[in-house]
């Protein structure tokens, strides 16, 4: 029977339910089949529809009954306040870049690339092949699939200069996304109550992970060319910190790309203080006019712990990342990851490995470079035209974002609200500062959906900013 038959039965039973008392038993399936001249399958489908709508309830072995009306009442969860106590930290419930946007707004706030920038065909094919493999039933090794470990090791090893021992596959740990890796590294390499040096501004997720781990965050000023090495050395000497978290390649949010000279200076400082550099290479595949060279490729002494994610460049549904660490640090991180997640889905690992080892993967990355360049330039030009009082801190050579400084008199919270009212979602820059921000910023994502709307979005931001700064 067609869906029309099922809908006819639903309509007829609704009329009967309107006058039936709560708890009344519905006619049997056989009686309904006879009444409506429908098949038992169609009747059962209609009953499932009414059950899903909360109008009837099925009692197996007994029958189907009119659902009793439940009187709405407020829930009292006040007891949990006493049971939970005061939280150890007060982080935002949901960061702005993670907000889901409706289709009728111009979304410049997100931290993820638009779907059309992803290798969707490769991902779908990889899932199909993985579904036919043993990955759907086997438990993978705790450290990850050996083939995927080898891929991460080879990717970093190809950048190693002569004289530096490249990482081995056994140095690699596979984890379910970079966020869990940050949490583990902060717990293991720093420890609760101890200082962690971070760039300021820096990735909001790292700030939250550090707060959750209970470490003491120590900001080191960092601009469009990276941190001041003298400030970094002073911070190490003043705090006794044993780790520095940084994004040397296309930093989020500033887009900073460290020069080889600065990278060498930072590495020397870290070694001098017997510390770790936690290198987050989040944008490794998002180069536009420059190709990133990880600092970890220059280090074989275990001072650099390297993190690279495949989530943003493969698919948000494939949360896979890799950590490369050597020596006891690697064993301690593995032990922490094992407690938190035990192991990473072998199916997702198989999918990620399939995608990045296809010949078409390199073709996709070459195309992605051109697409990002076009989007970046389009948004930058639109800001220059429509938001003249704002200052673009620098045109990034890679990454996904523009870092825009606003006039000092800007009420940032009001501006963000006004932009949203005007149909534009933007990310307030204060979320990327581990302490008080020195100025007002917006982080705008040029890899988001509908780039054709970027000029209109910039115009709306400019109008909201003009109202914001009126005397």
N, C-alpha and C positions, 0 to 999 in steps of 0.2 A: 504493500500500500504506500501511497505517497505521503509526503510531509503534510499535505493538506488534510489527510484523514486524521493524522495525529493532532493537528491543530483544532479540528472539528471536535474531537473528543475532549481536548483540554477545555475548549469553550463551554461545551455542554456540562462538564463536571464542575466548572467554576460556578455556573448558575445553581447547580445543586448544592455546592459547598456554601453558597451565600446564605442559605436558610438552614443548613444542617448544624446541629449543636456540636461543640467541641467534643472529641472522643468518639463521635459516631463512626460506625464502620462503613466503608465504601462497599458497593456491590462487588461481587467476585469478578475475577477476570473473565470467567465464562459468561457471566451475566452481561458484562460490558461488551464482550464480543457480539453477543446476540443483539443487544440494544443498538449498537452503532454499525453493525454489519462490517466490522473490521477484523483484521487478523489479531491473534494474541500478541504478536511482536509489536504491532502498532499500538495496542492498548498499553502494553508495558512501557513503551516509549512515552506515551502521554502521561502515565503515572510517574515516570522518572522526572518529567518536566515539572509536574506539580510538586514533587518532593523537593527538587532543587529550588523551587520558589518558596518553600517553607509552608505550603498550604496543607500538605498531608504528610504523614509519616508511616513508614512501613515497619511492621513487626514480623520478622521472619517466622514462618510457621503458624502465624495467627491471622494476619491480614493487613489491610491498609486502612488507616483511620484519619479522620479530620484532626488536624494538629490543634492542640490546645493553645489558646491565645496567651502569650507571655506578656505580662505588664512590664513596660520599660522602667527601669530604676537606675539611678546613678551607682556606679561601682565605687567602693571605698578601698583605696589602696594605701591609705595613710599609715597602716601598720608597717609597710615596707620602709618608710622613712627611718623608723627606729631600727629595723633589722639591718638595713644597709649602712646606716651611718653616713658621715660626711665623705664624699668622694675624694680619692687621693689627688686627682687632678680634674680640672673642669675644661675639657676640650669640647669643641663644637660638635653637636650631634651629627651633622652632615656638612662637609665642606662644600662651598659653592661650586667647585668644578664637578662634583658628583651629582648635582641636581639634574633631574630629567626635565627636558624642555618640550613643550608642546610644539606642534608643527607650525603654529601661527606666530611664533616669535622668532627673532633673529638671535641665534644662540652663539655668543662670543665668549662664553664663560667656561666651556667644557675643557677637560684635560685630555680628551681622546679625539683621534682623527675621525672624520666622517666615514661612513660606510663605503663611499665610492673610492676612498683612498686605500682600502684594504684589498688584499689578494683573495677576494671572495671565491673565485672559481677554484683556486688552489686549495683553500680551506675546505670547501664542500667536498672536493674529490678526496682530500686526505681523510676526512671523517668517514666517507664511504669505504675507503680501503681499510682504515683502522677497525671499522665495525665488523669486517670479515676476518680480522686477525685474532690471535690469541690475547691481544691486549685487553679485550673486553672481559676476560675472565681471570687473567693472571695477575698476581701481586708483583709489582716491580721491586727492584732492590731499593733499600732505604735511601741511598745516595743518588738514585736515578738510573735510567736506562743507560747502559754503557755506550751505546751509539750516540745518544744525545750528549753525554758527558764529553765524548771525543769531539763532537762538533763544536761545543763551546770552547774546549781547549785549543782546537785548531784555529778557530776564529781569532783568539787572542795571540796564539803563538805565531801566526803569520806576520804580526806587527812587531815581534821581538827583534831588536837589533842584534848584530853579530856580537857574540860574547855573553849574551844573556840566555840562560836556559829557559826554553818555553815551558809552559805548564803541561803537566801530564793529565790525561783523562781522569785519573784518580784524585786529582786536586779539585775536581768540579763537584758541586752539590746542586741537584735540581730541586727547586722549590715551587710552591703554588703561587707564583706572583712575587714581585719584588717587595711588596709591603711586609709580608711575613719575614722576608730575609732581613729587612732593616730592623725589625723588632728583635730578631734573634741576635744579630750582630751587636746591637746596642746592649742587650742583656749580657752577652758573653764577653765582648771586647772592652766594655766600659764598666757596667755594673751599676746597680741602684745606688744613688747618692754620690756617684763620682762624676767628674766633669767630662763633657763631650764638646769639642769645638765644632762649630758649624758655620758655614757661610751665612751672611746676612745681607740680602734675603736668600732663602733656600726653599726647597720643596716642602710644601705644607704637610705632606704625608710623613716626611722624616721628622718634622717637629712633633707631630702627634705620636709617632712611634716612640720617640725619645721620652716624651712625657709619660706615655703608658709604661715604659720600662723603668721610670723613676730616676733617670739620669739627670744630672745638672747640665742644662744647656748653656754654653758660653758662646755668644755670637762673635764672629770675626767679620768686620766690614768687607764687603765684596762688591765690586762694580762691574761694568760691562767688559772688563778685561780680566776679571778674577780677583782674588784676595790680595791684599798688600802682604808680601812675605815678611816684612819687618813686624807688622801687627800680629801675624800668625806666630812668629817666633816668640814675641813677647807674651802672647796668650799661653803658649806651651810652658814658658818659664814661670809665669805667674800662677798658673793653676795646677801644674803637674799632670795635665791631661795625658791620656795615653791613646787617644784616637781623635781624628779629624775627619768629619763627613763632608764630602764635596762632590760637585758635578762639574768636572773640568771641561766637558764637551757639551756646548749648547745648554747651559744651566737653566733650570726651571726656577724662577720665571724670567731672569734677565737676558737669557740667550748668550751669556758670556762663553767665550772659547779661549781657554788658556793658551798662551804661546808656549813653544817648546822650552824656552828659557825659564818661564815661570814654573812650568811643570817640574823642571830639574831642581829649581830652588825649593819648591815645596817638598819634593821627595828628599832632598838633603836635610831639610829641617825635621821632617818626620823621623828619618834615620838617626839624626843627632840626638833626638829626645827619646829614642827607643820606643816609638809609638807606631800606631797603625794609621794608614790613610784608607778610609772606606770610600772607594771610588764608585759612584753611581753613574753608570754609562747608559742612562735611560734613553737617550736619543741617538744611539749609535747608528741607526739606519735612517735618520732624518736629516742628514747633511744636505745642504743646498749648494753653497759655493765653497765648501770646505769639507774635507774628510777627517773624521775624528781619529786620533791616535791615542788609545788608552795609556795612561801612565803605568798601569799594571804590566804592560808589555815590557817596560824597562826594568822591572824589579823581579828578581828571583830569590830575594832574601826573606820574603814573607811579610814585608812591611805594608804592602798594598793588598787589601782585600777587595776583590772586584765583583761588582754586581751588574748584571745585564738582563733586561726583561724582554720577552717576546710578545707581551700582551698587547701593547699599543700598535705594533707594526704587523702582527699576524692577525689577531682578532681578540676583542675583549672577552670572547667566550673561551679562549685558549690561554688561561692564566698560568703561564710557564715562565720561569726565570732561572738563571744560573748564578751561583756564587763560585768564584775561584779563590781558594785560600790554601795556604801551605803550612805544614807543620802542625803543632798542637792546636792552633787557632781553628784549623779545619775540623779537627776531631771534636772540639768543644761546640762549634756551630752545628755540626751534624747531630750531636747529642741533643742539643736544644730543639732543633727542627724535628727530631724524632719524637720528642715528647709532645710537641704542639700538633703535628700533622701526621706522624708515623711514616707516611710515604705519599708521593704525589701520584695522582691518577695516571696509570700506564696508558690509558686511552688518550688522554690529552698530550702526554709526552710523545706518543707515536704520531699524533696529528702534527704537533709542532715540528718534529724531526722530518716528517714527510714534506711539509711545506718548504722549509728552509734548505732542503737538499734537492729540490726540483730545479732544473735549468731555468724554468720560467720565473723563479724567485729573483734572480739577478735582473732579469728584464723588468720585473715589477718595480724593483728599487730604482732603476734608472728612470722609469716613468714617474715614479713618486717624487723624485728630485725636481723634475720640471713642474709638476703640479703644485708642489709646495712653494716653489719660487713664484709662480703666477699668483697664488693666493696671498702670499706674504706681501708682494708688491702692490696688489690691488688694495688690501686693507691699509697698508702704510700710506699710499697715495690718497686714499679716502680720508684718513685722519688728518693728513697735511692740509687738505682742502676744507674739511668741515669742522675740525677741532683745532684751530690755529693756536689757541692758548695752551694746548698740551704739548709736551715735549717727549718725542720718542727717544728713549735712552740709547738706542743704537739699532741698526738694521741687522738682525741676527743672521749668521751664516748657516744656521740650521735650527732644528727644533720645530716647535709648533706655535710659539707665542710671540706677541709683541709686548714689551714692558713700557708702559706709558706713564710719565710723571705729569701730575696735574698741578694747577696753580696752588700755592700755599694756602690760600683762603678757602679752598674747596671743602665743603662738608661731604665727606666721602659716603657716609651712610645714606644721606639724603640723595646724593647723586645716583647711587645704585638703585634706590627705590624709584626715583623718577625715571630712570632708564627702563626699569622693568614695567612701569606703568605705560611707557611709550612703546613697549613691545620689544625691548632689547635686553638680553641677559648679559651682564658683565661680571667679572670677578674682582672684588675689592682687594687691593694689593696687600693690605695689612695681614692677610692670612699667611703670607710667605715670610713674615718677619718673626723671629723667635723672641724679640723684645719689642719695645715701642718703635714704630716705623718713623724714620726721620722726615718723611714727606708722604703725600698722598699719591697712590699709584693705582692703575688698573692693569690687570693682565688680560689681554685679549687673544683668543685662540683663532688663528687664521686657517686652521685645518678643519674647522667645523662645517656644518651643512650649509648649503645654499650660498656659495660665495658671491653669486650675483647680487645678493642683498647687502653685501658689505658697505657699499657707498651709502645706502639708505640708513643702515645701522649707524655709521659714523655721523651722518647728519643728525640723527636723533640724539646721539651722545652729545654732539656739539650744542644742540639746542638746550638740552638738560643742563649742561655745564654752564652755558651762558646765563640761564636763570639762576643757577646755584651761586654764581659769583656777582650777581647784581648788587649794587650798594643799597 
